[in-house]
Amino acid sequence: MPDTRRPTLSQPWRVTLVRLGLAAALILALFASDWAAMARQWWDISTYNHILLVPAILAWLVWQRRSELAKLTPEPWWPGLVLVAGASFLWLLGAFSGLDLARQAGVVALSAAMVPLLAGPKVTAGLLFPLFYMVFLVPCGEELVTVLQTVTAHITIALVHLSGIPAQVDGVFIDTPAGLFEVAEACSGVKFLVAMMAFGALMANACFVRPSRRTWLMLACVVVPILANGVRAWGTIYAAQIFGVEAAAGFDHIVYGWFFFAFVIALIVALAWRFFDRAVDDPMIDAEAIDRPPLLARLSTMRLAPAQALLAALAIVLGAQGWAHAANSIRATLPPAIDLPTVPGWTRVDYRPRIWWQPRAGGADHRLLGSYADAHGRRVDVFYALYASQTEGHEAGGFGQGALVPQSEWAWQANATPLAGSHGERLLGAGRVPRVAQTWYRNGTILTGSNARLKLAAMSDRLALRAQPTMVLIVSAEDHAGKPAEPAIQAFVQAAGPLGPWMDRIGGVK
């Protein structure tokens, strides 16, 4: 009769689990603020609610592999310190740039790096997929909202025209006989795409063996939710033509919130079912196959004393945190007050927008908002923000900062043609007031409209412990009949002269 007794843990495994538990507790304590920030996003933001299930999934994935893992011998491995250093540096870059995504990815990567450090390459090979799956603990995906809004709008307008409804699309707004529809951020489909990626990766590992089938499944988990979201948006517009906008919107909220994700999952599973090629009783890993390769055997000889491994890892982590603390304490010297300068051919006038518009610059040390007009009757609105440093809560270009303020009367419509390296946006206020906004960031000698380039500059300053002010300039104008916004903005920028030195003069930077 086969031996059905559960394998008992060997002494090396019992000791290793204690060390891993100690390492996990240290990471949780030292990076408590980052874990707390992630947990708040998991709980409060609907896009990331599915991540609440990921810790349980990770435990299940490890539990599936427990019998085969017990056949391997865990040993501390010094190259794991390289992974610990890399993860700590990623966290450090996130701390330097104010980019929460990098900080949180660094903390998760640091947690994963403890497995090769304390258990060695063979155990890491056995846990490769669960370690990879930890990436889904990181709340990311909101960065895709703008792209997905545009894609959904294109799919929707194509289906609307195909169904015989006369309509026009302007960015993410679709004008139909029943009314004006917006493909808003909540309708971009990002929450289902992110969740489907996590579901697809789990399903690919659990149900497939062949890499080609896993690849096709992951492709379907990207394409199907995007197409299905476009069909859902079209359905709402089509229903509005028959039943009215309010009835269609109410039905859309019910379908979108309760049935849409379940439908997409069922569709993916139905398409993939007949191609499953992993038997139910197949082990998830093969300990003998892992133990066999000469490369893993050679790598396993790079051992390290357990105490040395933990102390070295702790020193690396504390060094990264100390560096971040030193950088956080550095602030550039700023003038006590600043003001918008005169511009040749333009006169300062009262700020009177048709719909109140005020960009957000959270944590800025100085903010200015004013209007200029020229002899031709053209008006522009100018917003300027000055930061002594780029730290947590004081990030120019951070989420929700800039020309488009979330939860306001203004909605993103489309990208505008950039001007002199700016980042251009077309906004629509209350569905009726169009506005163009051009944004520039200034750091040292850098003048850019790229948020990514600004982050890199901030990282460079803080790595070098260099005090450098950061500036934000947004030149904007409303679109009026016969007085379009773009020419007014362009004329003002030309009159102001080189924008980099102009921004420096406002901020008192020599």
Sequence and secondary structure as in RCSB ss.txt:
>XXXX:A:sequence
MPDTRRPTLSQPWRVTLVRLGLAAALILALFASDWAAMARQWWDISTYNHILLVPAILAWLVWQRRSELAKLTPE
PWWPGLVLVAGASFLWLLGAFSGLDLARQAGVVALSAAMVPLLAGPKVTAGLLFPLFYMVFLVPCGEELVTVLQT
VTAHITIALVHLSGIPAQVDGVFIDTPAGLFEVAEACSGVKFLVAMMAFGALMANACFVRPSRRTWLMLACVVVP
ILANGVRAWGTIYAAQIFGVEAAAGFDHIVYGWFFFAFVIALIVALAWRFFDRAVDDPMIDAEAIDRPPLLARLS
TMRLAPAQALLAALAIVLGAQGWAHAANSIRATLPPAIDLPTVPGWTRVDYRPRIWWQPRAGGADHRLLGSYADA
HGRRVDVFYALYASQTEGHEAGGFGQGALVPQSEWAWQANATPLAGSHGERLLGAGRVPRVAQTWYRNGTILTGS
NARLKLAAMSDRLALRAQPTMVLIVSAEDHAGKPAEPAIQAFVQAAGPLGPWMDRIGGVK
>XXXX:A:secstr
          HHHHHHHHHHHHHHHHHHHHTHHHHHHHHHHHHH GGGGGGGGHHHHHHHHHHHTHHHHTTS   
 BTTHHHHHHHHHHHHHHHHHHT HHHHHHHHHHHHHHHHHHHH HHHHHHTHHHHHHGGGGS   GGGHHHHHH
HHHHHHHHHHHHTT   EEETTEEEETTEEEE  GGGS HHHHHHHHHHHHHHHHHH  SHHHHHHHHHHHHHHH
HHHHHHHHHHHHHHHHHH HHHHHHHHHHIIIIIHHHHHHHHHHHHHGGG  S TT  S  HHHHH  HHHHHHT
T B  HHHHHHHHHHHHHHHHHHHHHHHT      S      BTTEEEE    SS    B TT SEEEEEEEEET
TS EEEEEEEEES   TT  TT TT BSS TTSSEEEEEEE  STT EEEEEEETTTEEEEEEEEEEETTEEES 
HHHHHHHHHHHHHTT    EEEEEEEEE BTTB HHHHHHHHHHHH  HHHHHHHHTT  
